[in-house]
Amino acid sequence: MIHQLVYYSRNVVAGNDRSMLMNLRDIVSASQRNNSRDGITGFLIFDKTWFIQVLEGDQAQVSSTYTRIARDPRHTSATILDARNVQGRSFPNWTMGGAMRTPEVEEIYLQHGIGSFIDPTRLTSGKVVALALDLQAFDAAKRQTQRLAS
Ligand SMILES: Cc1cc2nc3c(=O)[nH]c(=O)nc-3n(C[C@H](O)[C@H](O)[C@H](O)COP(=O)(O)O)c2cc1C
């Protein structure tokens, strides 16, 4: 049985897109190292105001990872949207994928009914997972194109 936890938090990392991306790179590299050790997969969505993350794996590992993340000073007010057992992983191949909200992916947010400002109280874990899967697919298609072009 796979446990899946979805939470959101306030991004308190100030700065421009570039420094936000640098910060994300740090978070994602630590996450990939720890999550591959702990059997955790998932996806991290963020903009200037919010982080929204899906964590999935063994329940005890998901809980301890979430507890560690929630204490991280790069965000505040981590709020669990949902924590439940699911049939299988939604992100089996991602020890932690990350997607910053950029103009390039605006259309994907709109398709999911999310306007310019995310209202996290209106999110559900199902909506978050569906959005994250589309962002992941966009990212994979982009990488594929870059490979073909190089
Ligand atoms: C929004 C956000 C998401 C994070 N996600 C993860 C994660 O999925 N896995 C993880 O190990 N650390 C994650 N971190 C980082 C942890 O808070 C912590 O810095 C890290 O696990 C410490 O790893 P270390 O002891 O190996 O340096 C996240 C941090 C933030 C701010």
Ligand as a Chemical Component Dictionary entry (heavy atoms), coordinates in Angstrom:
data_LIG
# 
_chem_comp.id                   LIG 
_chem_comp.type                 NON-POLYMER 
_chem_comp.pdbx_formal_charge   0 
_chem_comp.three_letter_code    LIG 
# 
loop_
_chem_comp_atom.comp_id 
_chem_comp_atom.atom_id 
_chem_comp_atom.alt_atom_id 
_chem_comp_atom.type_symbol 
_chem_comp_atom.charge 
_chem_comp_atom.model_Cartn_x 
_chem_comp_atom.model_Cartn_y 
_chem_comp_atom.model_Cartn_z 
_chem_comp_atom.pdbx_ordinal 
LIG C1  C1  C 0 8.993  23.147 -0.363 1  
LIG C2  C2  C 0 10.051 22.180 0.089  2  
LIG C3  C3  C 0 10.000 20.861 -0.323 3  
LIG C4  C4  C 0 10.966 19.935 0.085  4  
LIG N1  N1  N 0 10.868 18.634 -0.300 5  
LIG C5  C5  C 0 11.747 17.726 0.175  6  
LIG C6  C6  C 0 11.628 16.339 -0.147 7  
LIG O1  O1  O 0 10.751 15.905 -0.903 8  
LIG N2  N2  N 0 12.547 15.502 0.390  9  
LIG C7  C7  C 0 13.538 15.917 1.194  10 
LIG O2  O2  O 0 14.327 15.084 1.644  11 
LIG N3  N3  N 0 13.692 17.204 1.502  12 
LIG C8  C8  C 0 12.820 18.126 1.012  13 
LIG N4  N4  N 0 12.987 19.451 1.333  14 
LIG C9  C9  C 0 14.192 19.871 2.057  15 
LIG C10 C10 C 0 14.106 19.589 3.540  16 
LIG O3  O3  O 0 13.360 20.580 4.171  17 
LIG C11 C11 C 0 15.516 19.547 4.161  18 
LIG O4  O4  O 0 16.188 20.742 3.870  19 
LIG C12 C12 C 0 16.332 18.404 3.622  20 
LIG O5  O5  O 0 15.600 17.207 3.618  21 
LIG C13 C13 C 0 17.584 18.220 4.464  22 
LIG O6  O6  O 0 18.350 17.248 3.845  23 
LIG P1  P1  P 0 19.840 16.953 4.333  24 
LIG O7  O7  O 0 19.757 16.704 5.811  25 
LIG O8  O8  O 0 20.236 15.760 3.540  26 
LIG O9  O9  O 0 20.633 18.179 3.955  27 
LIG C14 C14 C 0 12.018 20.374 0.925  28 
LIG C15 C15 C 0 12.069 21.714 1.321  29 
LIG C16 C16 C 0 11.107 22.609 0.907  30 
LIG C17 C17 C 0 11.187 24.056 1.346  31 
# 
loop_
_chem_comp_bond.comp_id 
_chem_comp_bond.atom_id_1 
_chem_comp_bond.atom_id_2 
_chem_comp_bond.value_order 
_chem_comp_bond.pdbx_ordinal 
LIG C1  C2  SING 1  
LIG C2  C3  SING 2  
LIG C2  C16 DOUB 3  
LIG C3  C4  DOUB 4  
LIG C4  N1  SING 5  
LIG C4  C14 SING 6  
LIG N1  C5  DOUB 7  
LIG C5  C6  SING 8  
LIG C5  C8  SING 9  
LIG C6  O1  DOUB 10 
LIG C6  N2  SING 11 
LIG N2  C7  SING 12 
LIG C7  O2  DOUB 13 
LIG C7  N3  SING 14 
LIG N3  C8  DOUB 15 
LIG C8  N4  SING 16 
LIG N4  C9  SING 17 
LIG N4  C14 SING 18 
LIG C9  C10 SING 19 
LIG C10 O3  SING 20 
LIG C10 C11 SING 21 
LIG C11 O4  SING 22 
LIG C11 C12 SING 23 
LIG C12 O5  SING 24 
LIG C12 C13 SING 25 
LIG C13 O6  SING 26 
LIG O6  P1  SING 27 
LIG P1  O7  DOUB 28 
LIG P1  O8  SING 29 
LIG P1  O9  SING 30 
LIG C14 C15 DOUB 31 
LIG C15 C16 SING 32 
LIG C16 C17 SING 33 
# 
